[in-house]
Amino acid sequence: MLACPNCGVREVTDFGFGGEISERPASRPSWRELNAYNYFRRNVAGVQREWWYHRSGCRAWFIAERDTRTNAVQWTALPGALPGADPSPPTSPSAGQASAA
C-alpha cells in the first residue's frame, strides 16, 4: 500500500516508480555530468527520497521517503509542499514499475 497525497492509500500496483531524487546538474553540463545524472544512482541501503507517479488515479507525481531495506514508506507529499524540493518530476509517466509495499 502507498499513500497518494491527493487520493489517499491505494494498492502499490496503481503507481509507477520514477527513481530516486537527485540534484540536477547546472545549466549546460559536461557530457560526464549529464551521463552521471541520467544513468548513475546511489542505490542506498536505507532511507531515500523518490519520485512516484499515480498512474491509475490522479496522475500526479509526488515524493515519497522510503526505507529501501524494508520498503516502509515514511511519508508522501506533493513536490510543492516540501521546502527546497526540485518541482520537476521525471519526464516519463511510465517510468519503471512499482516495487514498494
MDAnalysis code that builds the backbone (N, CA, C; Angstrom):
import MDAnalysis as mda
import numpy as np

u = mda.Universe.empty(303, n_residues=101, atom_resindex=np.repeat(np.arange(101), 3), trajectory=True)
u.add_TopologyAttr("name", ["N", "CA", "C"] * 101)
u.add_TopologyAttr("resid", np.arange(1, 102))
u.add_TopologyAttr("resname", ["MET", "LEU", "ALA", "CYS", "PRO", "ASN", "CYS", "GLY", "VAL", "ARG", "GLU", "VAL", "THR", "ASP", "PHE", "GLY", "PHE", "GLY", "GLY", "GLU", "ILE", "SER", "GLU", "ARG", "PRO", "ALA", "SER", "ARG", "PRO", "SER", "TRP", "ARG", "GLU", "LEU", "ASN", "ALA", "TYR", "ASN", "TYR", "PHE", "ARG", "ARG", "ASN", "VAL", "ALA", "GLY", "VAL", "GLN", "ARG", "GLU", "TRP", "TRP", "TYR", "HIS", "ARG", "SER", "GLY", "CYS", "ARG", "ALA", "TRP", "PHE", "ILE", "ALA", "GLU", "ARG", "ASP", "THR", "ARG", "THR", "ASN", "ALA", "VAL", "GLN", "TRP", "THR", "ALA", "LEU", "PRO", "GLY", "ALA", "LEU", "PRO", "GLY", "ALA", "ASP", "PRO", "SER", "PRO", "PRO", "THR", "SER", "PRO", "SER", "ALA", "GLY", "GLN", "ALA", "SER", "ALA", "ALA"])
u.atoms.positions = np.array([
    [0.846, -1.178, 0.000],
    [0.000, 0.000, 0.000],
    [0.893, 1.244, 0.000],
    [0.414, 2.249, -0.716],
    [1.143, 3.509, -0.818],
    [0.116, 4.632, -0.753],
    [0.444, 5.697, -0.039],
    [-0.491, 6.810, 0.138],
    [-0.212, 7.910, -0.874],
    [-1.159, 8.137, -1.761],
    [-1.081, 9.265, -2.690],
    [-1.493, 10.517, -1.912],
    [-0.761, 11.619, -2.032],
    [-1.145, 12.842, -1.321],
    [-2.513, 13.382, -1.739],
    [-2.972, 13.039, -2.946],
    [-4.283, 13.502, -3.420],
    [-5.400, 12.509, -3.132],
    [-5.141, 11.214, -3.356],
    [-6.192, 10.195, -3.339],
    [-6.223, 9.333, -2.083],
    [-5.178, 9.369, -1.290],
    [-5.124, 8.525, -0.107],
    [-4.442, 7.195, -0.401],
    [-4.642, 6.234, 0.486],
    [-3.960, 4.941, 0.401],
    [-4.547, 4.099, -0.728],
    [-3.653, 3.568, -1.565],
    [-4.039, 2.718, -2.693],
    [-3.047, 1.571, -2.819],
    [-3.408, 0.572, -3.610],
    [-2.501, -0.541, -3.894],
    [-1.267, -0.014, -4.615],
    [-0.120, -0.571, -4.299],
    [1.129, -0.107, -4.909],
    [1.133, -0.324, -6.423],
    [0.334, -1.253, -6.904],
    [0.266, -1.500, -8.347],
    [-0.375, -0.336, -9.108],
    [-1.018, 0.592, -8.403],
    [-1.591, 1.789, -9.026],
    [-0.525, 2.822, -9.380],
    [0.697, 2.619, -8.907],
    [1.744, 3.630, -9.008],
    [2.902, 3.181, -9.887],
    [3.620, 4.151, -10.407],
    [4.858, 3.897, -11.140],
    [6.015, 4.523, -10.389],
    [7.109, 3.801, -10.284],
    [8.311, 4.292, -9.611],
    [9.086, 5.169, -10.580],
    [9.426, 6.378, -10.160],
    [10.129, 7.315, -11.031],
    [11.603, 7.460, -10.738],
    [12.095, 6.793, -9.713],
    [13.521, 6.867, -9.397],
    [13.807, 7.754, -8.205],
    [15.036, 7.642, -7.729],
    [15.439, 8.451, -6.583],
    [15.570, 9.913, -6.999],
    [15.374, 10.790, -6.049],
    [15.528, 12.211, -6.311],
    [17.012, 12.527, -6.286],
    [17.464, 13.170, -7.331],
    [18.870, 13.569, -7.384],
    [18.951, 15.015, -7.855],
    [20.003, 15.680, -7.474],
    [20.177, 17.079, -7.838],
    [20.483, 17.194, -9.326],
    [19.796, 18.079, -9.987],
    [20.028, 18.290, -11.418],
    [21.349, 19.005, -11.623],
    [22.030, 18.693, -12.718],
    [23.277, 19.411, -12.997],
    [22.994, 20.864, -13.371],
    [24.012, 21.693, -13.246],
    [23.889, 23.101, -13.604],
    [23.578, 23.234, -15.095],
    [23.203, 24.415, -15.487],
    [22.910, 24.678, -16.892],
    [24.126, 24.371, -17.758],
    [23.879, 23.735, -18.901],
    [24.920, 23.358, -19.859],
    [25.989, 22.466, -19.225],
    [25.591, 21.309, -18.719],
    [26.560, 20.414, -18.070],
    [27.489, 19.754, -19.087],
    [28.605, 19.261, -18.591],
    [29.502, 18.495, -19.455],
    [28.846, 17.144, -19.738],
    [29.365, 16.424, -20.745],
    [28.830, 15.094, -21.055],
    [28.962, 14.178, -19.851],
    [30.057, 14.265, -19.129],
    [30.276, 13.428, -17.948],
    [29.209, 13.698, -16.882],
    [28.937, 14.980, -16.612],
    [27.922, 15.339, -15.617],
    [26.531, 14.877, -16.063],
    [26.240, 15.058, -17.326],
    [24.934, 14.665, -17.848],
    [24.747, 13.151, -17.802],
    [25.756, 12.399, -18.178],
    [25.674, 10.938, -18.105],
    [25.534, 10.460, -16.669],
    [26.273, 11.063, -15.756],
    [26.169, 10.685, -14.342],
    [24.755, 10.945, -13.824],
    [24.178, 12.083, -14.204],
    [22.827, 12.415, -13.764],
    [21.798, 11.436, -14.333],
    [21.933, 11.087, -15.593],
    [20.954, 10.216, -16.251],
    [21.078, 8.744, -15.901],
    [22.284, 8.258, -15.654],
    [22.479, 6.812, -15.558],
    [22.979, 6.281, -14.224],
    [23.624, 7.093, -13.417],
    [24.186, 6.571, -12.173],
    [23.301, 6.921, -10.992],
    [23.017, 5.922, -10.180],
    [22.195, 6.106, -8.985],
    [22.995, 5.705, -7.759],
    [22.663, 6.323, -6.635],
    [23.376, 5.998, -5.397],
    [23.010, 4.609, -4.897],
    [21.756, 4.194, -5.085],
    [21.307, 2.866, -4.672],
    [21.602, 2.614, -3.194],
    [21.133, 3.515, -2.345],
    [21.415, 3.432, -0.914],
    [20.650, 2.289, -0.258],
    [21.236, 1.735, 0.770],
    [20.546, 0.770, 1.625],
    [20.095, 1.560, 2.843],
    [18.907, 2.094, 2.771],
    [18.396, 2.941, 3.845],
    [17.310, 3.856, 3.310],
    [17.123, 4.965, 3.981],
    [16.052, 5.898, 3.641],
    [16.489, 6.806, 2.494],
    [15.619, 6.912, 1.491],
    [15.877, 7.831, 0.385],
    [14.565, 8.429, -0.086],
    [14.672, 9.596, -0.720],
    [13.503, 10.245, -1.314],
    [13.416, 9.835, -2.769],
    [12.162, 9.557, -3.211],
    [11.935, 9.017, -4.553],
    [10.734, 9.695, -5.210],
    [10.740, 9.690, -6.540],
    [9.590, 10.127, -7.318],
    [8.659, 8.938, -7.541],
    [7.356, 9.178, -7.384],
    [6.331, 8.187, -7.694],
    [5.242, 8.872, -8.516],
    [4.576, 8.087, -9.366],
    [3.543, 8.599, -10.262],
    [2.269, 7.790, -10.047],
    [1.159, 8.457, -9.776],
    [-0.112, 7.754, -9.566],
    [-0.790, 7.539, -10.914],
    [-0.369, 6.491, -11.599],
    [-0.814, 6.261, -12.977],
    [-2.249, 5.771, -13.076],
    [-2.781, 5.119, -12.050],
    [-4.161, 4.613, -12.111],
    [-5.116, 5.460, -11.289],
    [-4.712, 6.676, -10.981],
    [-5.555, 7.556, -10.181],
    [-5.510, 8.975, -10.706],
    [-4.996, 9.872, -9.899],
    [-4.998, 11.300, -10.231],
    [-3.898, 11.706, -11.207],
    [-3.008, 10.783, -11.546],
    [-1.911, 11.029, -12.487],
    [-0.942, 12.107, -12.007],
    [-0.798, 12.232, -10.710],
    [0.118, 13.227, -10.144],
    [1.463, 12.593, -9.801],
    [2.527, 13.360, -9.986],
    [3.847, 12.979, -9.494],
    [3.937, 13.438, -8.052],
    [4.541, 12.640, -7.194],
    [4.743, 13.043, -5.806],
    [6.033, 12.433, -5.284],
    [6.420, 12.882, -4.109],
    [7.661, 12.431, -3.483],
    [7.316, 11.518, -2.316],
    [8.040, 10.428, -2.214],
    [7.896, 9.513, -1.079],
    [9.265, 9.312, -0.449],
    [9.285, 9.240, 0.859],
    [10.521, 8.882, 1.549],
    [10.352, 7.437, 1.997],
    [11.234, 6.557, 1.484],
    [11.084, 5.118, 1.675],
    [12.390, 4.509, 2.150],
    [12.277, 3.550, 3.067],
    [13.444, 2.783, 3.511],
    [13.610, 1.619, 2.543],
    [14.688, 1.608, 1.787],
    [14.894, 0.582, 0.765],
    [15.184, -0.793, 1.352],
    [15.547, -0.858, 2.635],
    [15.806, -2.162, 3.262],
    [14.514, -2.876, 3.615],
    [13.482, -2.111, 3.969],
    [12.227, -2.706, 4.425],
    [11.038, -2.382, 3.520],
    [11.213, -1.463, 2.571],
    [10.146, -0.945, 1.716],
    [9.105, -0.148, 2.487],
    [9.387, 0.211, 3.733],
    [8.452, 1.002, 4.530],
    [8.493, 2.455, 4.064],
    [7.328, 2.983, 3.714],
    [7.230, 4.374, 3.279],
    [6.995, 5.234, 4.512],
    [7.889, 6.202, 4.726],
    [7.803, 7.085, 5.893],
    [6.716, 8.151, 5.698],
    [6.705, 8.778, 4.522],
    [5.717, 9.806, 4.207],
    [5.681, 10.042, 2.703],
    [4.614, 10.702, 2.261],
    [4.481, 11.126, 0.865],
    [4.013, 12.577, 0.859],
    [4.378, 13.313, -0.195],
    [3.972, 14.714, -0.306],
    [4.072, 15.163, -1.755],
    [3.283, 16.153, -2.091],
    [3.408, 16.775, -3.408],
    [4.690, 17.600, -3.430],
    [5.338, 17.745, -4.578],
    [6.626, 18.438, -4.645],
    [6.604, 19.857, -4.091],
    [5.560, 20.612, -4.348],
    [5.490, 21.988, -3.867],
    [5.351, 22.111, -2.363],
    [5.001, 21.028, -1.689],
    [4.804, 21.057, -0.243],
    [6.108, 20.942, 0.534],
    [7.200, 20.615, -0.155],
    [8.484, 20.435, 0.517],
    [9.406, 21.605, 0.231],
    [9.954, 22.235, 1.274],
    [10.892, 23.332, 1.027],
    [12.174, 22.813, 0.384],
    [12.620, 23.478, -0.657],
    [13.865, 23.104, -1.312],
    [13.757, 21.923, -2.253],
    [12.569, 21.381, -2.454],
    [12.414, 20.224, -3.343],
    [12.422, 20.685, -4.790],
    [13.027, 19.896, -5.654],
    [13.013, 20.187, -7.085],
    [11.604, 19.903, -7.586],
    [10.877, 20.908, -8.090],
    [9.492, 20.691, -8.504],
    [9.346, 19.973, -9.835],
    [10.436, 19.545, -10.439],
    [10.369, 18.903, -11.747],
    [10.468, 17.392, -11.621],
    [9.375, 16.677, -11.845],
    [9.423, 15.215, -11.776],
    [10.133, 14.637, -12.988],
    [10.407, 13.344, -12.970],
    [10.979, 12.699, -14.153],
    [10.082, 12.939, -15.361],
    [10.617, 12.777, -16.553],
    [9.866, 13.130, -17.758],
    [8.893, 12.068, -18.218],
    [9.109, 10.808, -17.886],
    [8.267, 9.740, -18.408],
    [7.262, 9.259, -17.370],
    [5.948, 9.419, -17.608],
    [4.964, 8.932, -16.647],
    [4.923, 7.419, -16.555],
    [5.534, 6.723, -17.480],
    [5.546, 5.265, -17.422],
    [6.860, 4.743, -16.861],
    [7.608, 5.594, -16.189],
    [8.924, 5.210, -15.679],
    [8.806, 4.068, -14.687],
    [9.488, 2.987, -14.960],
    [9.626, 1.871, -14.030],
    [8.331, 1.202, -13.631],
    [8.448, 0.222, -12.808],
    [7.315, -0.486, -12.242],
    [7.327, -0.299, -10.737],
    [6.184, -0.356, -10.115],
    [6.089, -0.201, -8.670],
    [6.825, -1.331, -7.972],
    [7.531, -0.978, -6.895],
    [8.285, -2.004, -6.188],
    [8.239, -1.850, -4.681],
    [7.478, -0.888, -4.176],
    [7.403, -0.700, -2.727],
    [6.096, -1.267, -2.204],
    [6.096, -1.602, -0.944],
    [4.875, -2.114, -0.325],
    [4.337, -1.121, 0.658],
])
